[in-house]
Amino acid sequence: MEQGKSKYSYRDTGLTPHMEDYIEAIVMLSATNRVVRVKDIAGKLNIKMPSVSAALAKLKEMDLIDYEKYGYVELTEKGQDLAGRVLKRHNCLIDFFSTVLQVEREAADCEACKVEHDLAPETCSQIHKFLDFYKEEESAGSEWVGRLKKALK
């Protein structure tokens, strides 16, 4: 882990929720596709290609992506760092909703998308701490975890 960064650190990205969605889509698509194109991003976010092109121009200005019109989209080092922070927050929320609240995984993913941009970094940090505590307690066979699971059925 980088020096000075806790696993509970959720710094603000400084991006709008929509821009975070683009960064998140690019990193997710690049994990499964050899290359990422505008049409891939448009399909993932269910928006029109001209809107994607306009957003990509802004992300390029911010030095978060490398992109030439009609070419492939790649995250820069700065973009990869930011994408990692966005994904970390998203995955933490999915884990919380599905593990603690017993929400079905696909629904948990949708819910995470809805709230991830509006939570303060400190709130995400606290959710992460609670999730870790919950998992430790679950592993130890704590009685309250069983009662919680039963109450949420």
MODELLER restraints for C-alpha pairs under 7 A, 6 or more apart:
rsr = mdl.restraints
at = mdl.atoms
rsr.add(forms.Gaussian(group=physical.xy_distance, feature=features.Distance(at['CA:8:A'], at['CA:125:A']), mean=4.86, stdev=0.5))
rsr.add(forms.Gaussian(group=physical.xy_distance, feature=features.Distance(at['CA:8:A'], at['CA:128:A']), mean=6.39, stdev=0.5))
rsr.add(forms.Gaussian(group=physical.xy_distance, feature=features.Distance(at['CA:8:A'], at['CA:129:A']), mean=6.97, stdev=0.5))
rsr.add(forms.Gaussian(group=physical.xy_distance, feature=features.Distance(at['CA:9:A'], at['CA:125:A']), mean=6.19, stdev=0.5))
rsr.add(forms.Gaussian(group=physical.xy_distance, feature=features.Distance(at['CA:10:A'], at['CA:85:A']), mean=6.89, stdev=0.5))
rsr.add(forms.Gaussian(group=physical.xy_distance, feature=features.Distance(at['CA:10:A'], at['CA:121:A']), mean=4.73, stdev=0.5))
rsr.add(forms.Gaussian(group=physical.xy_distance, feature=features.Distance(at['CA:10:A'], at['CA:122:A']), mean=6.95, stdev=0.5))
rsr.add(forms.Gaussian(group=physical.xy_distance, feature=features.Distance(at['CA:10:A'], at['CA:124:A']), mean=6.59, stdev=0.5))
rsr.add(forms.Gaussian(group=physical.xy_distance, feature=features.Distance(at['CA:10:A'], at['CA:125:A']), mean=6.18, stdev=0.5))
rsr.add(forms.Gaussian(group=physical.xy_distance, feature=features.Distance(at['CA:11:A'], at['CA:121:A']), mean=5.71, stdev=0.5))
rsr.add(forms.Gaussian(group=physical.xy_distance, feature=features.Distance(at['CA:12:A'], at['CA:121:A']), mean=6.25, stdev=0.5))
rsr.add(forms.Gaussian(group=physical.xy_distance, feature=features.Distance(at['CA:13:A'], at['CA:82:A']), mean=6.52, stdev=0.5))
rsr.add(forms.Gaussian(group=physical.xy_distance, feature=features.Distance(at['CA:17:A'], at['CA:117:A']), mean=5.50, stdev=0.5))
rsr.add(forms.Gaussian(group=physical.xy_distance, feature=features.Distance(at['CA:20:A'], at['CA:86:A']), mean=6.88, stdev=0.5))
rsr.add(forms.Gaussian(group=physical.xy_distance, feature=features.Distance(at['CA:23:A'], at['CA:83:A']), mean=5.77, stdev=0.5))
rsr.add(forms.Gaussian(group=physical.xy_distance, feature=features.Distance(at['CA:24:A'], at['CA:83:A']), mean=5.87, stdev=0.5))
rsr.add(forms.Gaussian(group=physical.xy_distance, feature=features.Distance(at['CA:24:A'], at['CA:86:A']), mean=6.60, stdev=0.5))
rsr.add(forms.Gaussian(group=physical.xy_distance, feature=features.Distance(at['CA:24:A'], at['CA:87:A']), mean=6.57, stdev=0.5))
rsr.add(forms.Gaussian(group=physical.xy_distance, feature=features.Distance(at['CA:25:A'], at['CA:41:A']), mean=6.30, stdev=0.5))
rsr.add(forms.Gaussian(group=physical.xy_distance, feature=features.Distance(at['CA:25:A'], at['CA:44:A']), mean=6.82, stdev=0.5))
rsr.add(forms.Gaussian(group=physical.xy_distance, feature=features.Distance(at['CA:26:A'], at['CA:36:A']), mean=6.92, stdev=0.5))
rsr.add(forms.Gaussian(group=physical.xy_distance, feature=features.Distance(at['CA:26:A'], at['CA:41:A']), mean=6.74, stdev=0.5))
rsr.add(forms.Gaussian(group=physical.xy_distance, feature=features.Distance(at['CA:27:A'], at['CA:83:A']), mean=6.51, stdev=0.5))
rsr.add(forms.Gaussian(group=physical.xy_distance, feature=features.Distance(at['CA:29:A'], at['CA:36:A']), mean=6.40, stdev=0.5))
rsr.add(forms.Gaussian(group=physical.xy_distance, feature=features.Distance(at['CA:30:A'], at['CA:36:A']), mean=6.00, stdev=0.5))
rsr.add(forms.Gaussian(group=physical.xy_distance, feature=features.Distance(at['CA:35:A'], at['CA:72:A']), mean=6.30, stdev=0.5))
rsr.add(forms.Gaussian(group=physical.xy_distance, feature=features.Distance(at['CA:36:A'], at['CA:72:A']), mean=5.53, stdev=0.5))
rsr.add(forms.Gaussian(group=physical.xy_distance, feature=features.Distance(at['CA:36:A'], at['CA:73:A']), mean=5.34, stdev=0.5))
rsr.add(forms.Gaussian(group=physical.xy_distance, feature=features.Distance(at['CA:37:A'], at['CA:71:A']), mean=6.82, stdev=0.5))
rsr.add(forms.Gaussian(group=physical.xy_distance, feature=features.Distance(at['CA:37:A'], at['CA:72:A']), mean=5.05, stdev=0.5))
rsr.add(forms.Gaussian(group=physical.xy_distance, feature=features.Distance(at['CA:37:A'], at['CA:73:A']), mean=5.89, stdev=0.5))
rsr.add(forms.Gaussian(group=physical.xy_distance, feature=features.Distance(at['CA:38:A'], at['CA:49:A']), mean=6.38, stdev=0.5))
rsr.add(forms.Gaussian(group=physical.xy_distance, feature=features.Distance(at['CA:38:A'], at['CA:52:A']), mean=6.47, stdev=0.5))
rsr.add(forms.Gaussian(group=physical.xy_distance, feature=features.Distance(at['CA:38:A'], at['CA:53:A']), mean=6.86, stdev=0.5))
rsr.add(forms.Gaussian(group=physical.xy_distance, feature=features.Distance(at['CA:39:A'], at['CA:49:A']), mean=6.18, stdev=0.5))
rsr.add(forms.Gaussian(group=physical.xy_distance, feature=features.Distance(at['CA:42:A'], at['CA:48:A']), mean=5.75, stdev=0.5))
rsr.add(forms.Gaussian(group=physical.xy_distance, feature=features.Distance(at['CA:42:A'], at['CA:49:A']), mean=5.53, stdev=0.5))
rsr.add(forms.Gaussian(group=physical.xy_distance, feature=features.Distance(at['CA:42:A'], at['CA:52:A']), mean=6.23, stdev=0.5))
rsr.add(forms.Gaussian(group=physical.xy_distance, feature=features.Distance(at['CA:59:A'], at['CA:65:A']), mean=5.99, stdev=0.5))
rsr.add(forms.Gaussian(group=physical.xy_distance, feature=features.Distance(at['CA:60:A'], at['CA:66:A']), mean=6.16, stdev=0.5))
rsr.add(forms.Gaussian(group=physical.xy_distance, feature=features.Distance(at['CA:60:A'], at['CA:67:A']), mean=6.76, stdev=0.5))
rsr.add(forms.Gaussian(group=physical.xy_distance, feature=features.Distance(at['CA:63:A'], at['CA:76:A']), mean=6.86, stdev=0.5))
rsr.add(forms.Gaussian(group=physical.xy_distance, feature=features.Distance(at['CA:64:A'], at['CA:75:A']), mean=5.89, stdev=0.5))
rsr.add(forms.Gaussian(group=physical.xy_distance, feature=features.Distance(at['CA:64:A'], at['CA:76:A']), mean=5.29, stdev=0.5))
rsr.add(forms.Gaussian(group=physical.xy_distance, feature=features.Distance(at['CA:64:A'], at['CA:78:A']), mean=5.65, stdev=0.5))
rsr.add(forms.Gaussian(group=physical.xy_distance, feature=features.Distance(at['CA:64:A'], at['CA:79:A']), mean=4.01, stdev=0.5))
rsr.add(forms.Gaussian(group=physical.xy_distance, feature=features.Distance(at['CA:65:A'], at['CA:73:A']), mean=6.72, stdev=0.5))
rsr.add(forms.Gaussian(group=physical.xy_distance, feature=features.Distance(at['CA:65:A'], at['CA:74:A']), mean=5.45, stdev=0.5))
rsr.add(forms.Gaussian(group=physical.xy_distance, feature=features.Distance(at['CA:65:A'], at['CA:75:A']), mean=4.25, stdev=0.5))
rsr.add(forms.Gaussian(group=physical.xy_distance, feature=features.Distance(at['CA:65:A'], at['CA:76:A']), mean=4.96, stdev=0.5))
rsr.add(forms.Gaussian(group=physical.xy_distance, feature=features.Distance(at['CA:65:A'], at['CA:79:A']), mean=6.11, stdev=0.5))
rsr.add(forms.Gaussian(group=physical.xy_distance, feature=features.Distance(at['CA:66:A'], at['CA:73:A']), mean=5.99, stdev=0.5))
rsr.add(forms.Gaussian(group=physical.xy_distance, feature=features.Distance(at['CA:66:A'], at['CA:74:A']), mean=5.20, stdev=0.5))
rsr.add(forms.Gaussian(group=physical.xy_distance, feature=features.Distance(at['CA:66:A'], at['CA:75:A']), mean=6.16, stdev=0.5))
rsr.add(forms.Gaussian(group=physical.xy_distance, feature=features.Distance(at['CA:66:A'], at['CA:76:A']), mean=6.26, stdev=0.5))
rsr.add(forms.Gaussian(group=physical.xy_distance, feature=features.Distance(at['CA:67:A'], at['CA:73:A']), mean=4.95, stdev=0.5))
rsr.add(forms.Gaussian(group=physical.xy_distance, feature=features.Distance(at['CA:67:A'], at['CA:74:A']), mean=6.63, stdev=0.5))
rsr.add(forms.Gaussian(group=physical.xy_distance, feature=features.Distance(at['CA:89:A'], at['CA:116:A']), mean=6.72, stdev=0.5))
rsr.add(forms.Gaussian(group=physical.xy_distance, feature=features.Distance(at['CA:89:A'], at['CA:124:A']), mean=6.71, stdev=0.5))
rsr.add(forms.Gaussian(group=physical.xy_distance, feature=features.Distance(at['CA:90:A'], at['CA:112:A']), mean=5.89, stdev=0.5))
rsr.add(forms.Gaussian(group=physical.xy_distance, feature=features.Distance(at['CA:90:A'], at['CA:116:A']), mean=6.08, stdev=0.5))
rsr.add(forms.Gaussian(group=physical.xy_distance, feature=features.Distance(at['CA:92:A'], at['CA:128:A']), mean=6.35, stdev=0.5))
rsr.add(forms.Gaussian(group=physical.xy_distance, feature=features.Distance(at['CA:93:A'], at['CA:112:A']), mean=5.49, stdev=0.5))
rsr.add(forms.Gaussian(group=physical.xy_distance, feature=features.Distance(at['CA:94:A'], at['CA:108:A']), mean=5.15, stdev=0.5))
rsr.add(forms.Gaussian(group=physical.xy_distance, feature=features.Distance(at['CA:94:A'], at['CA:109:A']), mean=5.41, stdev=0.5))
rsr.add(forms.Gaussian(group=physical.xy_distance, feature=features.Distance(at['CA:94:A'], at['CA:112:A']), mean=5.76, stdev=0.5))
rsr.add(forms.Gaussian(group=physical.xy_distance, feature=features.Distance(at['CA:96:A'], at['CA:131:A']), mean=6.17, stdev=0.5))
rsr.add(forms.Gaussian(group=physical.xy_distance, feature=features.Distance(at['CA:97:A'], at['CA:103:A']), mean=5.58, stdev=0.5))
rsr.add(forms.Gaussian(group=physical.xy_distance, feature=features.Distance(at['CA:97:A'], at['CA:108:A']), mean=5.46, stdev=0.5))
rsr.add(forms.Gaussian(group=physical.xy_distance, feature=features.Distance(at['CA:98:A'], at['CA:104:A']), mean=5.90, stdev=0.5))
rsr.add(forms.Gaussian(group=physical.xy_distance, feature=features.Distance(at['CA:98:A'], at['CA:105:A']), mean=5.58, stdev=0.5))
rsr.add(forms.Gaussian(group=physical.xy_distance, feature=features.Distance(at['CA:98:A'], at['CA:108:A']), mean=5.84, stdev=0.5))
rsr.add(forms.Gaussian(group=physical.xy_distance, feature=features.Distance(at['CA:101:A'], at['CA:152:A']), mean=6.90, stdev=0.5))
rsr.add(forms.Gaussian(group=physical.xy_distance, feature=features.Distance(at['CA:102:A'], at['CA:152:A']), mean=6.99, stdev=0.5))
rsr.add(forms.Gaussian(group=physical.xy_distance, feature=features.Distance(at['CA:137:A'], at['CA:145:A']), mean=7.00, stdev=0.5))
rsr.add(forms.Gaussian(group=physical.xy_distance, feature=features.Distance(at['CA:138:A'], at['CA:145:A']), mean=5.98, stdev=0.5))
